[in-house]
């Protein structure tokens, strides 16, 4: 806070505040490896995604060591993001946001398309994003994620929980694939009470869940910035 001259004057009246030129603080933050949140929503997103990640930005204040608790996701190694969904509209929204926020939503490689065409129904849209449609099953989600993480640094999965072929096993499949490939997976799951129940299951297994595409993509950006 206090980025501009007018707001900086207000900050100076705050007890214990340190105010000055914002550019100086921004440079100091960058040098120290501090991730700056641009607002309260991004701060909340950062708290959630970093609490479940062994990212270099997450260090114990006393020892300076990285936490490596069981179940934590690996940090992102780059900005190539893959989007997987069972609802086409939210997949397109996520893709637009990734591009706007500086992530690389590169097309799915041809060899990956060839492999997935053997494993997924012909009516699925095999690209980036992949739309598995409302006929999706747990195993199809798993197959698509396994292939995608061979080529991308981060995956965002928009699981809408409407398809009857999805079960709680989906959570465990996603977690297992994420750990095997040592790459982070972010869940975007908008919805009501039923979705909230699934959210708790995801997060109890170390997979961060966000209710909007904007929050999910911000979380992916934060993981990349912290890499």
LUMDRENDREN-47574 format. One line per field, with one value per residue (C-alpha): z negated, x negated, y negated. Coordinates in Angstrom, 1 decimal. Layout:
BEGIN
zz = (Z|...)
xx = (X|...)
yy = (Y|...)
//
This chain:
BEGIN
zz = (0.0|0.4|3.9|4.9|3.4|2.1|0.5|-0.8|-2.9|-4.5|-5.2|-7.1|-9.7|-10.4|-13.7|-12.8|-9.1|-6.7|-3.7|-0.8|2.9|4.1|6.7|3.9|2.0|5.2|6.1|2.5|2.6|5.9|4.6|1.5|3.3|1.8|3.9|3.9|3.9|5.9|3.7|1.0|3.4|4.7|1.1|0.2|3.3|2.4|-1.1|0.1|3.0|1.1|-2.0|0.1|2.1|1.4|3.4|2.7|1.6|-1.4|-4.0|-7.8|-9.3|-12.0|-10.1|-6.5|-5.4|-2.9|-4.3|-2.8|-4.5|-3.1|-0.6|0.5|4.2|6.1|7.2|10.8|13.0|15.8|17.1|19.5|18.4|19.5|19.0|18.6|18.1|18.5|19.5|22.6|21.7|18.5|20.3|22.9|20.0|18.3|21.5|22.1|18.5|18.7|21.8|20.3|17.1|18.9|18.8|21.8|22.8|25.7|28.1|27.3|29.1|32.0|30.5|27.3|29.5|31.2|27.9|26.4|29.5|28.6|25.0|25.2|27.0|30.5|29.4|26.9|27.9|27.8|27.7|24.9|23.3|23.5|23.1|21.9|22.0|19.7|20.5|18.8|16.4|13.7|15.9|18.8|16.6|15.4|18.9|20.1|17.1|17.4|21.1|20.4|17.6|19.9|21.7|19.3|16.0|14.4|14.9|14.1|13.9|14.0|12.5|12.6|10.9|13.1|15.1|13.6|14.5|11.9|8.4|5.4|7.0|9.3|6.4|5.6|9.3|9.7|6.6|7.6|11.1|9.7|7.3|9.9|12.4|9.6|11.1|9.4|10.2|9.4|9.2|10.4|9.2|9.3|7.9|4.9|1.8|3.5|5.1|1.7|0.3|3.1|2.4|-1.1|0.3|2.8|0.2|-2.4|0.2|0.8|4.0|3.8|5.0|6.3|7.1|10.1|13.2|12.2|8.8|10.3|12.9|10.3|8.2|11.2|11.9|8.3|8.5|11.6|10.1|7.1|9.1)
xx = (0.0|-1.0|-2.3|-1.4|-2.2|1.3|1.7|-1.9|-1.0|1.8|-0.4|-2.9|-0.3|0.2|-1.6|-4.8|-4.4|-7.3|-6.5|-8.6|-9.0|-7.3|-9.9|-12.5|-10.4|-9.5|-13.2|-14.1|-11.2|-12.5|-16.1|-15.0|-12.7|-9.5|-6.4|-4.3|-0.5|1.3|4.4|6.3|7.7|4.2|2.9|5.5|4.7|1.0|1.7|3.6|1.4|-1.9|-0.5|-0.3|-3.5|-7.2|-8.0|-11.3|-9.3|-8.0|-10.7|-10.5|-11.0|-13.4|-15.5|-15.2|-14.6|-12.0|-9.2|-9.0|-6.0|-4.4|-1.7|-3.0|-3.1|-6.3|-7.1|-6.5|-9.6|-8.3|-5.3|-3.9|-0.3|2.1|5.9|8.1|11.9|15.2|16.9|15.7|16.7|14.7|11.7|11.8|12.0|9.0|7.0|7.8|6.8|3.6|2.5|3.5|1.5|-1.6|-1.5|-2.3|0.8|-1.0|0.8|0.7|-2.2|-1.2|-2.6|-0.5|2.6|1.9|1.5|4.6|6.7|6.1|7.2|10.1|13.5|13.6|15.9|13.4|11.7|8.0|6.1|5.1|7.5|8.8|12.6|13.5|17.2|20.0|19.4|16.0|14.8|12.2|9.8|10.1|9.2|6.2|5.1|5.3|3.4|0.6|0.0|0.2|-2.3|-5.0|-4.9|-3.8|-4.9|-1.6|1.9|5.2|8.1|11.7|13.7|17.4|18.6|21.7|20.7|22.2|19.0|16.9|16.3|14.2|11.5|10.7|9.1|6.7|5.9|5.0|2.9|1.0|0.2|-0.9|-3.3|-4.6|-5.5|-6.5|-4.5|-1.8|1.9|4.5|8.2|10.8|14.2|17.1|20.4|22.6|22.8|22.0|18.9|17.8|17.9|15.5|13.4|12.7|11.7|9.3|7.7|7.4|5.2|3.0|4.7|5.6|9.1|10.3|13.9|13.2|11.0|9.4|8.3|7.1|4.9|3.6|2.5|0.7|-1.1|-2.2|-3.7|-5.6|-6.8|-8.1|-10.0)
yy = (0.0|-3.6|-3.3|-6.8|-10.2|-10.9|-7.4|-7.5|-10.6|-8.7|-5.7|-8.0|-8.7|-5.0|-3.9|-2.1|-2.7|-2.9|-5.0|-6.2|-5.7|-2.6|-1.8|-1.4|1.1|3.0|3.3|4.4|7.0|8.4|8.7|10.4|12.9|11.4|12.0|8.8|9.2|6.5|6.6|8.5|11.1|11.9|12.0|14.6|16.6|16.5|17.7|20.7|21.8|21.3|23.1|26.2|25.8|26.4|23.3|21.5|18.5|20.4|20.5|20.8|17.3|18.7|21.2|19.9|23.5|24.6|26.7|30.2|31.6|34.8|34.0|30.6|29.8|29.3|25.7|24.7|25.0|22.6|20.8|23.3|24.0|26.7|26.5|29.5|29.3|31.1|27.8|26.0|22.4|22.3|23.7|20.9|18.3|19.9|19.8|16.1|15.2|17.2|15.3|12.0|12.7|13.7|17.5|19.7|21.6|23.2|25.6|29.3|31.0|33.2|36.4|35.7|35.3|38.6|40.4|38.9|39.7|43.3|42.9|40.4|40.5|39.0|36.3|34.8|31.6|32.5|29.2|26.8|26.6|30.2|30.4|33.8|33.0|34.0|37.7|37.7|40.4|40.4|42.5|40.1|37.2|39.2|40.1|36.6|35.2|37.8|36.9|33.1|33.1|34.5|31.2|28.5|27.0|26.3|27.8|26.0|28.4|27.0|29.9|28.9|32.1|32.3|35.4|38.6|40.5|38.6|40.0|39.1|41.2|38.3|36.4|39.3|39.8|36.1|36.1|39.3|38.0|34.6|36.3|38.7|36.0|33.5|30.7|28.6|28.8|26.1|26.8|24.4|25.6|23.1|24.2|24.5|26.7|30.0|28.4|27.1|30.6|31.7|28.7|29.9|33.3|31.8|29.5|32.2|34.0|30.9|29.7|25.9|25.1|21.7|20.8|18.5|18.7|15.4|16.8|20.0|18.3|15.8|18.8|20.3|17.0|16.8|20.3|19.3|16.0|17.9|20.5)
//
